[in-house]
Amino acid sequence: LLAPQGLEGLCRGLGYMLLFNMDNDDGLWLPRFLSRVARHDSWSGALDSEPVLFALAVQAARKRGDFREFFRLLKAAPYVEACIMHKYVFGDGGMRALAMRSLFRSMRAPGGKAQRFGLSELADLLMLDDLEEA
């Protein structure tokens, strides 16, 4: 059996691993891995821990393309989790690019009224450092 702090460390490590490997193998490894963790007696409660539930919420937001939820979770993330999540913020497949494409599409809705979106709102939504970066 693990000492109480050992289980806490294990849960944190599981959370980090889930976050870091979100895009590996299109997530096909996840159900197999989680079922193995659930069957391991000394790890009971690990799947219900805060770090694991947080990582699963981040994965779900990313898989759904829910950039608002992803960035909300990023703002609330502890330091190490936030550092890992930044892996999924940048680049063509990143959440910022997804958010920009989605916002652009919604503002150009055919037959709809053109939408305006303030630069400060955009900077806040996409967690940009300042208006110059936006």
Secondary structure, DSSP 8 states (H G I E B T S, - for coil): ---HHHHHHHHHHHHHHHHHTTTGGGGTHHHHHHHHHHH-GGGTTGGGSHHHHHHHHHHHHHHHT-HHHHHHHHHHS-HHHHHHHGGGTSSTTSHHHHHHHHHHHHHT-TTS------HHHHHHHTT-SSTTT-
